[in-house]
Amino acid sequence: MSTNHSTSLAWYERVVWRRRFTCEARGFYRFGPTILRYGDPFGFFDSSGERPDIDYMVVLPRLYELSA
């Protein structure tokens, strides 16, 4: 799954993007690395970088209570 976000920031400003996932199947999922592209608003000076951080999520089956 790939998602693109875009925004403009002033000096010393930062942004946080949060993601919501719908997990329809159990399993072991890996997220990352993140590729960053940045530059000036006119496209004269573009650059890119990569955040090698990798995170994992384990999705377990839904638990149901058994009736007695």
N, C-alpha and C positions, 0 to 999 in steps of 0.2 A: 504494500500500500504506500503510495507516494502522495504527499500533500505539499502544496506550495503556499507560503504566506508572504505577504509583501507589506511594507510599511515605511514611513519616513520618520526619522528620529532627529531631535535636536541634540546639541552638545550635552553630554552626560545624562542623556535620557536612555531608558531601557524599556524593554517590552518582554512580557512572559506570555507564551501561548500554551494553553492547556488543551489536551485532546481527550475525547471520550470514545471508548471502544465498545462495540457490541460483540461479545464473544459467543458465537453460536456453536462452537465445538470445543470440547476439552482438549488440553494439550499444553505444550511448552512453547511459548512465543518469545522471540527475540526482537528487540527494538534498538536501532542504531546501526551504524554511526550516522551522524547528522552532517549534511553538507551545507555550508553557508556560502552565499554569494553576496557581495556587497560592493558599493561604489557610489559615485555621485549621481544626482538626479538626472544629469544630462547624458550619462553613459560614456563619459570620456575616460574615467579611471575605474575600471572594474577589477575586482579581485575575488578570490574564493579561499575557503578554508574548510577543514573537516574537524568535527568534534568526534574523537574516537570512542566516546563514552557509549557503552553498550549496557542495556538493562534487559531484564528478563521478567516474564510474568507466567505463572502457572495457573491454568484455568481447570478447576475441578468440577465434577458433575454436581448438579443441584441435589441437595439433601431433602428428603421428604420424611415426615414423621409417620411412623406406622401406627395404625389404630389398634388398640388392645382388644 
